[in-house]
Amino acid sequence: MVPALLAGCTAGPSQRPAVVDNDQHSTAPASSTARQVPLPPLTEPQSPSVDWTDCDQDTRARLDPPAVPATLHFMCGNVRSVLDSPDLPGRVQTHIGLLKAGDGPIPLLVLNDVDGEPGTLYAAHLAAILPSAMLQRFSLIGVDRRGTGGSDAIGCVPTDVRGQLLSTDPAGGDLEPVLDAARKAGQQCSIELGSAQQAIDAWRTAGDLDEIRQELGVPKLNAIARGEAAQVVTAYANRFTGRLGRIVLDGVPDPSSDPATVLGELAAAQQATLEAFGANCAARGCPLGQDAVGVVTALLAQLRANPPTLANGVPFAPGVALNAVLMGLRDPARWPELADAIQAARTGNPTQLAAFVAPLINGSPVAPSRFDGALATQCNDTATRIPADRITALTQQLRQRSALFGGLVTQQLVWCAPWPGRTEAMPSIGVAGTPPILVTSAAADPVTPETGTTRATAQMSSAVRISWQGAGHGALTSPCVGESVRTFLVDGKVPANGTLCPA
């Protein structure tokens, strides 16, 4: 998925009408002033109402690799929120799934990219890598965003259509088959979801967060949001400015409105991450050697000539394979597994590599596809609709700049082309009156490139940024960044803007 582009259409404060609780109009904050808003104090819950039940074994069964330590224990709960379908405002409820990791007294919400693992599972992984002192002060509360995971996940795109949408050959080919698949996906979702199709977005998800905050019994929202989930937090800041607590945004989508710039930098960041993966591979002595770009390019050529068919009937075409590689590049902890999977695919066995992209393609009542909720959210969160001829021209331009990734980064422009266009203004990324916000970034991030995160931080008057000189999606895997996050969240110490953490 391409969340960086979908954040590129920003506007002033939302002009949404005052209709219902979860879509309530919020008075636009006053113009920016020099007055510094202090970091809010931490407050323990008063009369929380979430009913937590043990879900440790079930959570471990659903986790993506790597495994988490047995010393962690997980509890699950849910809250009810208002769906806010445009034609039934305030009349339809939805369930939001939660997971609790740690026993600290202060709840800290955790949100993930909508196309990544659900926030509940991401919180479990995050609890395993953050400094232990964090879990003495906080309980991580993972949130499955509306329409995903355990939050009434939507499933409206047939498996074969998902496969077609992910199969775009990055080296060339006609966009019409992909556009046809996008039309099928949009039509099927419109039939199955009705007006709820446009209720899956960041603005309404911000309303879910405030419902969770109230049921947790705290006056301020403390949260960590990775990647595209930052849009939910900026929507929350627009709607509930006075309720922001201590916020960490780990990689923020580029707010620029120029697709050529945003997507060009995304393709460059993906290549830089692949090169960092290759260097890591060579240092470990893995069979791929250091030229990971050459190896992946050769693999795609091999699949182009003779793509095997996966168990779900989807061809393991170059687009599916490259999307699988990108999913693996997100998490450096999985790089040894990714290297083995690429090597197996080179010898004719795509099963291991296909497993990285399987959560997007496959779907079941127990493990819903992550694609459908991501498609709805990201298409609803942008007003950008580009004609097919302009997408083709942009794709050709980017292929010249990045032979491997230039043809892949424009695919979501095609996916969203038939989707109903957003009519409301996007929330402003910069909101006056917010307390200090900590933004972290990785030098080579294949999802939210550091160049875009830097531009986003510059538009947020209260934000300070820490840069990790490493690779992967987000920077919280860095012990140096993790310690800075701890001192910010636990001790209330705001680091200097531009702080660097070594790789």
C-alpha positions in Angstrom: 0.0 0.0 0.0 1.1 3.6 -0.5 0.1 5.6 2.6 2.6 8.3 2.0 0.7 9.5 -1.1 -2.6 9.3 0.5 -1.6 11.8 3.2 -0.6 14.2 0.4 -3.9 16.0 0.1 -4.1 18.2 3.1 -6.2 21.2 3.7 -7.3 23.5 6.5 -9.3 22.6 9.5 -12.2 20.3 8.8 -15.5 21.9 7.8 -17.5 18.8 8.7 -21.1 19.5 9.9 -22.3 19.0 13.5 -24.3 15.8 13.0 -23.5 13.0 15.5 -21.3 12.2 18.4 -18.6 10.4 16.4 -18.7 12.9 13.6 -19.1 16.0 15.8 -18.0 19.4 14.6 -15.0 20.6 16.5 -14.2 24.3 16.8 -11.2 25.1 14.7 -8.2 26.0 17.0 -7.1 29.5 17.1 -4.3 30.7 14.8 -0.9 29.6 15.9 0.7 31.7 18.7 4.1 31.6 20.4 2.6 30.3 23.6 4.1 26.9 24.4 1.6 24.3 25.6 3.2 22.1 28.4 3.4 18.4 28.2 0.4 17.1 30.1 1.0 15.2 33.3 0.2 11.5 33.5 -3.0 10.7 35.2 -4.1 7.3 36.4 -7.6 6.0 35.3 -10.7 6.9 37.3 -13.6 4.4 37.0 -12.5 2.6 33.9 -15.3 0.5 32.3 -13.4 -1.8 29.8 -14.0 -5.5 30.6 -10.7 -7.3 30.1 -10.5 -11.1 29.5 -7.5 -13.4 29.1 -6.5 -13.9 25.4 -2.9 -14.8 25.8 -2.9 -18.1 23.9 -5.2 -16.8 21.1 -3.0 -13.7 20.6 0.2 -15.8 20.3 -1.5 -18.0 17.7 -2.3 -14.9 15.6 1.0 -13.1 15.8 3.2 -12.5 12.8 6.8 -13.5 13.4 8.9 -12.9 15.5 7.5 -14.6 18.6 7.2 -12.5 21.8 8.6 -13.6 25.2 6.5 -15.8 27.5 6.9 -13.2 30.3 4.4 -11.0 28.5 0.7 -11.6 29.1 -2.2 -10.4 27.0 -5.7 -9.4 27.9 -8.4 -8.5 25.4 -11.5 -6.2 25.5 -13.6 -4.1 23.2 -15.6 -0.9 23.2 -18.6 0.2 21.2 -18.4 3.2 19.0 -20.7 4.9 16.5 -20.1 3.9 12.8 -21.5 7.1 11.4 -22.6 6.0 8.0 -23.5 9.1 6.0 -27.2 8.0 5.6 -27.5 6.6 9.2 -25.5 9.1 11.3 -25.3 8.0 15.0 -27.6 5.0 14.5 -25.3 2.2 13.8 -22.7 0.9 16.3 -19.4 -0.9 15.7 -17.1 -2.8 18.0 -13.5 -1.8 18.4 -11.1 -4.6 19.4 -8.4 -3.9 22.1 -5.4 -5.7 23.5 -3.7 -4.9 26.8 0.0 -5.7 27.2 1.8 -4.9 30.5 0.5 -4.0 33.9 1.5 -0.3 34.2 -1.2 2.0 35.6 -1.4 4.5 32.7 -3.0 3.3 29.4 -1.0 4.1 26.3 -2.9 3.5 23.0 -1.0 1.8 20.1 -2.0 2.2 16.5 -0.4 0.7 13.4 -0.6 1.3 9.6 -3.9 0.1 8.4 -2.3 -2.4 5.9 0.1 -3.8 8.5 -0.7 -6.2 11.3 -3.7 -5.1 13.4 -2.9 -2.7 16.2 -3.6 -5.3 18.9 -0.9 -7.6 17.5 1.5 -4.7 16.8 1.1 -3.7 20.5 2.2 -7.2 21.5 5.3 -6.9 19.4 6.0 -3.4 20.6 5.8 -4.5 24.2 8.6 -6.9 23.5 11.0 -4.3 22.2 10.4 -1.1 24.2 12.4 -0.5 27.4 11.0 -2.6 30.3 10.6 0.6 32.4 7.9 1.6 29.9 5.7 -1.3 31.0 6.1 -0.5 34.6 4.5 2.9 34.0 2.2 2.1 31.0 0.0 -0.6 29.8 0.1 -0.8 26.0 -3.5 -0.8 24.6 -3.4 -2.0 21.1 -6.3 -0.8 18.9 -7.6 -2.6 15.8 -8.8 0.3 13.7 -12.4 0.2 12.5 -13.0 -2.3 9.7 -9.8 -4.3 10.5 -8.7 -7.2 12.7 -11.1 -7.7 15.7 -13.0 -4.4 15.0 -15.8 -5.7 12.8 -13.4 -6.3 9.9 -14.7 -5.8 6.5 -14.3 -8.4 3.8 -15.7 -7.2 0.5 -13.0 -7.9 -2.1 -12.8 -11.4 -3.6 -9.4 -13.2 -3.2 -8.8 -13.3 -6.9 -9.4 -9.6 -7.3 -7.0 -8.8 -4.4 -4.4 -10.9 -6.3 -5.0 -9.0 -9.5 -4.6 -5.6 -7.7 -1.3 -6.8 -6.1 0.0 -8.3 -9.3 1.0 -5.2 -11.2 4.2 -5.9 -13.1 6.6 -3.1 -12.0 8.5 -3.4 -15.3 5.6 -2.5 -17.6 2.3 -3.7 -18.9 -1.1 -2.2 -19.5 -2.9 -0.6 -16.5 -6.3 -1.5 -17.8 -6.4 -5.0 -16.2 -5.6 -3.4 -12.8 -8.1 -0.7 -13.3 -10.7 -3.3 -14.2 -9.9 -5.2 -11.0 -10.1 -1.9 -9.0 -13.6 -1.3 -10.5 -14.7 -4.8 -9.4 -13.3 -4.2 -5.9 -15.0 -0.8 -5.6 -18.3 -2.2 -6.9 -18.3 -5.2 -4.6 -17.5 -3.1 -1.6 -20.2 -0.6 -2.5 -22.8 -3.5 -2.7 -21.7 -5.2 0.5 -21.0 -2.1 2.7 -23.5 0.4 1.4 -23.1 3.7 3.0 -20.7 2.2 5.5 -18.2 2.1 2.7 -17.3 5.8 3.4 -17.4 5.4 7.2 -14.0 3.7 7.3 -11.6 6.6 7.6 -9.2 8.4 9.9 -11.7 11.1 11.0 -14.2 8.7 12.4 -11.5 6.5 13.8 -10.4 9.5 15.9 -13.9 9.4 17.4 -13.3 5.7 18.2 -10.1 6.8 20.1 -12.0 9.3 22.2 -14.6 6.6 23.1 -11.8 4.3 24.1 -10.2 7.2 26.2 -13.4 7.7 28.0 -13.9 4.0 28.8 -10.3 3.7 30.0 -11.1 6.5 32.4 -8.4 9.0 31.6 -8.7 12.7 30.8 -5.9 12.8 28.1 -5.1 10.5 25.2 -1.6 9.1 25.4 -0.6 7.2 22.2 2.0 5.7 19.9 1.0 5.7 16.2 3.2 4.2 13.5 3.2 5.3 9.9 -0.1 6.1 8.3 -1.8 5.8 11.7 -0.4 9.3 12.4 -3.3 10.6 10.3 -5.7 9.3 13.0 -3.8 11.2 15.6 -3.8 14.4 13.6 -7.5 14.0 13.0 -7.9 13.6 16.8 -5.9 16.7 17.4 -8.3 18.6 15.1 -11.4 17.3 16.9 -10.2 17.0 20.5 -7.2 19.3 20.8 -7.6 19.8 24.6 -7.6 16.0 25.1 -4.1 15.2 23.7 -1.7 13.8 26.2 1.8 12.4 25.4 2.0 11.4 21.7 4.7 9.6 19.7 4.4 9.4 15.9 6.8 6.8 14.5 7.2 7.8 10.9 4.7 10.3 9.4 3.3 10.3 5.8 4.5 13.0 3.5 2.0 15.9 3.5 3.1 17.1 0.1 0.5 17.4 -2.6 2.8 16.5 -5.6 2.5 12.8 -6.4 5.7 12.8 -8.5 7.7 14.0 -5.5 6.0 11.8 -2.9 6.1 8.6 -5.0 9.6 9.3 -6.4 10.9 9.6 -2.9 9.0 6.5 -1.8 10.5 4.4 -4.6 14.0 5.7 -3.6 13.4 4.9 0.0 12.3 1.4 -0.9 15.4 0.8 -2.9 17.6 2.2 -0.1 16.0 -0.2 2.3 16.5 -3.1 0.0 20.2 -2.1 -0.3 20.5 -2.0 3.5 18.9 -5.4 3.6 21.6 -6.6 1.1 24.4 -5.2 3.2 23.0 -6.9 6.3 22.7 -10.1 4.3 26.3 -9.9 3.1 27.5 -9.2 6.7 25.7 -12.4 7.9 27.1 -14.4 5.0 23.7 -15.3 3.6 23.4 -16.9 0.1 22.0 -13.8 -1.5 25.2 -11.8 -1.3 25.3 -8.0 -1.1 23.5 -7.3 -4.4 19.9 -7.7 -3.2 18.6 -5.4 -5.9 20.1 -7.5 -8.6 18.9 -10.7 -6.9 15.3 -9.4 -6.6 15.4 -8.0 -10.2 16.5 -11.5 -11.5 13.8 -13.2 -9.4 11.1 -11.0 -10.9 12.4 -11.8 -14.4 12.2 -15.5 -13.6 8.6 -15.2 -12.3 7.7 -13.1 -15.3 8.6 -16.0 -17.6 6.9 -18.7 -15.5 4.9 -17.6 -12.5 3.8 -20.5 -10.2 0.3 -20.6 -8.8 -0.3 -20.3 -5.1 -2.7 -22.5 -3.1 -5.4 -19.8 -3.2 -5.3 -19.8 -7.0 -3.4 -16.4 -7.3 -0.4 -16.4 -9.6 2.8 -15.6 -7.9 3.5 -12.9 -10.4 6.2 -10.2 -10.2 3.9 -7.7 -8.5 2.9 -10.1 -5.8 6.5 -11.1 -5.2 7.7 -7.5 -4.9 4.9 -6.6 -2.6 6.0 -9.6 -0.5 9.6 -8.4 -0.4 8.4 -4.9 0.7 6.3 -6.4 3.5 9.4 -8.2 4.7 11.6 -5.1 4.5 9.4 -3.3 7.0 10.8 -5.3 10.0 14.6 -5.8 10.3 13.9 -8.6 12.8 12.5 -10.6 9.9 15.3 -9.9 7.4 17.0 -13.4 7.9 13.6 -15.0 7.3 13.1 -12.8 4.2 16.5 -13.7 2.8 15.8 -17.4 3.2 12.4 -16.9 1.5 13.9 -15.1 -1.5 16.5 -17.8 -1.9 13.7 -20.5 -1.8 11.7 -18.6 -4.4 14.8 -18.5 -6.7 14.9 -22.3 -6.5 11.2 -22.6 -7.4 9.5 -22.6 -4.0 7.6 -19.4 -3.5 5.7 -20.5 -0.3 7.9 -18.8 2.2 8.0 -15.5 0.3 4.3 -15.6 -0.4 3.7 -15.9 3.3 4.8 -12.3 3.7 2.0 -11.0 1.5 -0.6 -13.7 2.4 -2.3 -11.6 5.1 -3.2 -9.1 2.4 -4.4 -11.6 -0.2 -6.1 -14.2 2.0 -9.0 -13.8 4.3 -11.2 -15.8 6.6 -13.6 -15.1 9.5 -10.7 -16.0 11.9 -8.0 -14.0 10.1 -9.7 -11.3 7.9 -7.7 -10.0 4.9 -5.8 -6.8 5.8 -6.3 -5.5 2.3 -10.0 -4.6 2.4 -10.0 -2.4 5.4 -6.8 -0.8 4.2 -8.3 -0.1 0.8 -11.4 1.5 2.3 -9.5 3.6 4.8 -6.8 4.9 2.5 -9.1 5.6 -0.4 -11.5 7.4 1.9 -8.7 9.4 3.4 -7.8 11.1 0.1 -9.6 13.3 -2.4 -6.9 12.5 -5.0 -8.3 10.8 -8.1 -6.0 10.9 -11.1 -7.1 9.9 -14.6 -5.6 6.7 -16.1 -3.5 8.5 -18.7 -1.8 10.6 -16.1 -1.1 7.6 -13.9 0.4 5.9 -16.9 2.6 8.9 -17.7 3.7 9.2 -14.0 4.4 5.5 -13.9 6.6 5.7 -16.9 8.4 8.7 -15.4 9.1 6.9 -12.1 10.2 3.7 -13.9 13.0 5.7 -15.4 14.1 6.9 -12.0 13.7 3.5 -10.3 13.5 0.4 -12.5 12.6 -1.9 -9.6 10.1 0.1 -7.6 9.0 3.0 -9.9 6.3 0.9 -11.5 5.0 -0.3 -8.2 4.5 2.8 -6.1 1.8 4.2 -8.4 -0.5 1.2 -8.1 -2.7 2.5 -5.4 -3.6 5.5 -7.6 -5.2 2.9 -9.8 -6.8 1.1 -6.9 -8.6 4.2 -5.6 -9.5 5.6 -9.0 -13.1 4.0 -9.1 -13.6 4.6 -5.3 -16.1 7.3 -4.3 -14.3 10.6 -3.9 -13.9 12.3 -0.6 -15.9 15.5 -0.3 -14.9 16.7 3.1 -11.7 18.7 3.7 -8.8 16.7 5.2 -7.8 17.6 8.7 -4.8 19.9 9.0 -1.6 18.2 10.0 -0.6 21.3 12.0 -2.9 22.2 14.9 -2.4 25.1 17.2 -2.6 24.5 20.9 -1.1 21.0 21.0 1.5 19.9 23.5 4.9 18.7 22.4 4.7 15.7 20.0 7.7 13.4 19.6 8.2 12.2 15.9 10.7 9.5 15.2 12.0 8.5 11.7 14.3 6.0 10.1 16.9 7.0 7.5 15.7 4.3 5.1 12.0 3.7 5.6 10.2 1.8 2.8 6.7 3.0 4.0 7.1 6.5 5.3 10.3 7.9 3.9 12.3 10.2 6.2 12.1 13.1 3.7 8.4 13.1 4.0 8.4 12.7 7.8 10.8 15.7 8.0 8.4 17.8 5.9 5.5 16.7 8.1 7.3 17.6 11.3 8.0 21.1 10.0 4.3 21.7 9.6 3.6 20.6 13.2 4.6 23.6 15.4 4.9 21.5 18.6 6.7 18.5 17.1 10.3 17.5 17.6 12.0 14.7 15.6 14.6 12.0 16.4 16.2 10.3 13.5 17.5 6.8 13.6 20.3 6.2 11.0 19.0 2.7 10.3 16.6 0.9 8.0 13.1 -0.5 8.3 9.6 0.9 8.9 9.7 3.2 11.9 12.5 3.7 14.4 11.2 2.1 17.6 13.4 -1.0 17.0 16.4 1.2 17.8 17.4 1.0 21.5 18.6 4.6 21.3 15.2 5.8 20.0 13.4 3.5 22.5 15.2 5.2 25.4 14.3 8.7 24.1 10.7 7.6 23.8 10.8 6.3 27.4 12.2 9.5 28.8 9.6 11.5 26.8 6.6 9.4 27.8 7.6 8.4 31.3 9.7 11.3 32.5 8.2 14.1 30.4 11.5 15.2 29.0 11.3 16.6 25.4 14.4 15.8 23.4 16.1 18.4 21.1 14.7 18.6 17.7 17.0 16.9 15.1 18.6 14.4 17.6 20.4 11.6 15.8 20.5 7.9 16.9 23.2 5.7 15.3 22.3 2.6 13.3 
